[in-house]
Amino acid sequence: MGRIRQKYIKRSARLLLERYPDKFSGDYGQNRHVLESLASIESKPLKNKIAGYITTLLKQKFKER
C-alpha cells in the first residue's frame, strides 16, 4: 500500500491543474518552482506535497494515452 494523501492536497492540486494546465509538467522540480510563482503557500512541506501530487496526476494522464 502506498501513502494516502489528504483531501486538501488533492483538491488544491486539481484546482491548480484546472486553472493552469499548460504551466505544469511531469517534472517534480519544475512543478515546485511553478507552484511558488502561482500560489502563496507558506509551508514548504505542503508545497512539496502538492507539487508531488501534480506530478503524479500528470504521469497518470500520460500513461493513459
N, CA and C atoms as a LAMMPS dump frame, in Angstrom:
ITEM: TIMESTEP
0
ITEM: NUMBER OF ATOMS
195
ITEM: BOX BOUNDS ff ff ff
-5.0000000000000000e+02 5.0000000000000000e+02
-5.0000000000000000e+02 5.0000000000000000e+02
-5.0000000000000000e+02 5.0000000000000000e+02
ITEM: ATOMS id mol type element x y z
1 1 1 N 0.828 -1.181 0
2 1 2 C 0 0 0
3 1 3 C 0.872 1.243 0
4 2 1 N 0.396 2.241 -0.689
5 2 2 C 1.125 3.496 -0.738
6 2 3 C 0.623 4.468 0.31
7 3 1 N 1.216 5.627 0.297
8 3 2 C 0.791 6.669 1.223
9 3 3 C -0.5 7.31 0.713
10 4 1 N -1.361 7.626 1.633
11 4 2 C -2.628 8.242 1.285
12 4 3 C -2.513 9.741 1.515
13 5 1 N -2.874 10.524 0.517
14 5 2 C -2.787 11.975 0.635
15 5 3 C -4.088 12.54 1.172
16 6 1 N -3.965 13.653 1.888
17 6 2 C -5.137 14.31 2.446
18 6 3 C -5.956 14.943 1.339
19 7 1 N -7.233 15.147 1.646
20 7 2 C -8.169 15.668 0.664
21 7 3 C -7.817 17.088 0.24
22 8 1 N -7.298 17.912 1.164
23 8 2 C -6.987 19.297 0.805
24 8 3 C -5.802 19.384 -0.15
25 9 1 N -4.902 18.42 -0.108
26 9 2 C -3.782 18.383 -1.056
27 9 3 C -4.306 18.018 -2.442
28 10 1 N -5.16 17.01 -2.502
29 10 2 C -5.727 16.594 -3.783
30 10 3 C -6.577 17.699 -4.393
31 11 1 N -7.385 18.349 -3.561
32 11 2 C -8.265 19.405 -4.041
33 11 3 C -7.449 20.581 -4.59
34 12 1 N -6.411 20.976 -3.871
35 12 2 C -5.568 22.093 -4.31
36 12 3 C -4.855 21.768 -5.611
37 13 1 N -4.33 20.557 -5.712
38 13 2 C -3.598 20.163 -6.913
39 13 3 C -4.518 20.127 -8.129
40 14 1 N -5.697 19.571 -7.971
41 14 2 C -6.635 19.5 -9.1
42 14 3 C -7.125 20.878 -9.516
43 15 1 N -7.34 21.761 -8.549
44 15 2 C -7.766 23.116 -8.857
45 15 3 C -6.674 23.864 -9.636
46 16 1 N -5.423 23.713 -9.219
47 16 2 C -4.32 24.355 -9.932
48 16 3 C -4.165 23.792 -11.34
49 17 1 N -4.358 22.486 -11.498
50 17 2 C -4.27 21.884 -12.831
51 17 3 C -5.408 22.345 -13.736
52 18 1 N -6.579 22.583 -13.163
53 18 2 C -7.696 23.097 -13.96
54 18 3 C -7.415 24.509 -14.452
55 19 1 N -6.892 25.336 -13.561
56 19 2 C -6.661 26.744 -13.902
57 19 3 C -5.45 26.948 -14.8
58 20 1 N -4.391 26.195 -14.552
59 20 2 C -3.143 26.383 -15.296
60 20 3 C -2.637 25.048 -15.862
61 21 1 N -3.346 24.46 -16.809
62 21 2 C -2.944 23.136 -17.308
63 21 3 C -1.638 23.151 -18.099
64 22 1 N -1.313 24.272 -18.733
65 22 2 C -0.114 24.313 -19.564
66 22 3 C 1.142 24.689 -18.781
67 23 1 N 1.024 25.088 -17.52
68 23 2 C 2.18 25.513 -16.723
69 23 3 C 2.941 24.336 -16.123
70 24 1 N 2.25 23.222 -15.858
71 24 2 C 2.857 22.101 -15.143
72 24 3 C 3.306 21.008 -16.114
73 25 1 N 4.284 20.22 -15.659
74 25 2 C 4.789 19.115 -16.476
75 25 3 C 4.981 17.886 -15.592
76 26 1 N 5.588 16.858 -16.144
77 26 2 C 5.847 15.638 -15.402
78 26 3 C 7.092 15.704 -14.538
79 27 1 N 7.747 16.862 -14.494
80 27 2 C 8.972 17.043 -13.716
81 27 3 C 8.647 17.686 -12.37
82 28 1 N 9 17 -11.292
83 28 2 C 8.687 17.46 -9.942
84 28 3 C 9.374 18.786 -9.612
85 29 1 N 10.638 18.931 -9.944
86 29 2 C 11.381 20.146 -9.627
87 29 3 C 10.808 21.371 -10.316
88 30 1 N 10.449 21.201 -11.565
89 30 2 C 9.85 22.31 -12.306
90 30 3 C 8.486 22.667 -11.722
91 31 1 N 7.727 21.677 -11.322
92 31 2 C 6.415 21.937 -10.732
93 31 3 C 6.534 22.701 -9.416
94 32 1 N 7.575 22.42 -8.645
95 32 2 C 7.799 23.155 -7.397
96 32 3 C 8.03 24.634 -7.667
97 33 1 N 8.846 24.936 -8.673
98 33 2 C 9.143 26.332 -8.993
99 33 3 C 7.908 27.049 -9.562
100 34 1 N 7.137 26.358 -10.369
101 34 2 C 5.917 26.953 -10.919
102 34 3 C 4.917 27.218 -9.793
103 35 1 N 4.832 26.289 -8.852
104 35 2 C 3.909 26.426 -7.729
105 35 3 C 4.269 27.628 -6.862
106 36 1 N 5.559 27.903 -6.702
107 36 2 C 5.987 29.074 -5.927
108 36 3 C 5.49 30.367 -6.559
109 37 1 N 5.494 30.423 -7.883
110 37 2 C 5.076 31.649 -8.553
111 37 3 C 3.556 31.781 -8.632
112 38 1 N 2.826 30.668 -8.637
113 38 2 C 1.373 30.728 -8.796
114 38 3 C 0.621 30.853 -7.47
115 39 1 N 1.066 30.166 -6.449
116 39 2 C 0.33 30.129 -5.187
117 39 3 C 1.221 30.607 -4.043
118 40 1 N 0.612 31.249 -3.077
119 40 2 C 1.369 31.716 -1.914
120 40 3 C 1.194 30.716 -0.774
121 41 1 N 1.982 29.668 -0.811
122 41 2 C 1.931 28.627 0.212
123 41 3 C 3.148 28.805 1.103
124 42 1 N 2.915 29.072 2.37
125 42 2 C 3.999 29.349 3.31
126 42 3 C 4.763 28.084 3.698
127 43 1 N 4.053 26.994 3.868
128 43 2 C 4.653 25.76 4.363
129 43 3 C 5.395 25.028 3.245
130 44 1 N 6.68 24.794 3.461
131 44 2 C 7.485 24.101 2.459
132 44 3 C 7.034 22.645 2.263
133 45 1 N 6.778 21.88 3.343
134 45 2 C 6.304 20.501 3.139
135 45 3 C 4.973 20.423 2.397
136 46 1 N 4.08 21.359 2.678
137 46 2 C 2.788 21.364 1.993
138 46 3 C 2.977 21.653 0.507
139 47 1 N 3.846 22.607 0.193
140 47 2 C 4.13 22.953 -1.198
141 47 3 C 4.715 21.744 -1.927
142 48 1 N 5.614 21.024 -1.271
143 48 2 C 6.231 19.847 -1.881
144 48 3 C 5.219 18.733 -2.111
145 49 1 N 4.292 18.559 -1.177
146 49 2 C 3.273 17.52 -1.338
147 49 3 C 2.34 17.828 -2.5
148 50 1 N 1.962 19.098 -2.636
149 50 2 C 1.078 19.48 -3.744
150 50 3 C 1.802 19.312 -5.074
151 51 1 N 3.064 19.733 -5.134
152 51 2 C 3.846 19.586 -6.369
153 51 3 C 4.019 18.115 -6.722
154 52 1 N 4.241 17.28 -5.727
155 52 2 C 4.385 15.847 -5.969
156 52 3 C 3.104 15.22 -6.478
157 53 1 N 1.976 15.652 -5.94
158 53 2 C 0.708 15.09 -6.398
159 53 3 C 0.372 15.551 -7.81
160 54 1 N 0.706 16.794 -8.133
161 54 2 C 0.512 17.283 -9.501
162 54 3 C 1.333 16.446 -10.468
163 55 1 N 2.572 16.145 -10.084
164 55 2 C 3.438 15.31 -10.922
165 55 3 C 2.835 13.928 -11.108
166 56 1 N 2.308 13.356 -10.038
167 56 2 C 1.686 12.038 -10.111
168 56 3 C 0.474 12.05 -11.029
169 57 1 N -0.361 13.085 -10.904
170 57 2 C -1.551 13.176 -11.757
171 57 3 C -1.172 13.276 -13.233
172 58 1 N -0.159 14.076 -13.533
173 58 2 C 0.242 14.234 -14.931
174 58 3 C 0.858 12.957 -15.491
175 59 1 N 1.62 12.242 -14.673
176 59 2 C 2.193 10.976 -15.13
177 59 3 C 1.097 9.955 -15.399
178 60 1 N 0.056 9.934 -14.553
179 60 2 C -1.065 9.034 -14.771
180 60 3 C -1.806 9.396 -16.056
181 61 1 N -1.941 10.68 -16.317
182 61 2 C -2.631 11.151 -17.5
183 61 3 C -1.871 10.748 -18.767
184 62 1 N -0.539 10.888 -18.74
185 62 2 C 0.266 10.496 -19.906
186 62 3 C 0.28 8.989 -20.09
187 63 1 N 0.182 8.238 -19.006
188 63 2 C 0.191 6.784 -19.079
189 63 3 C -1.077 6.251 -19.743
190 64 1 N -2.199 6.947 -19.53
191 64 2 C -3.476 6.52 -20.11
192 64 3 C -3.48 6.631 -21.628
193 65 1 N -2.75 7.578 -22.143
194 65 2 C -2.76 7.815 -23.593
195 65 3 C -2.033 6.776 -24.328
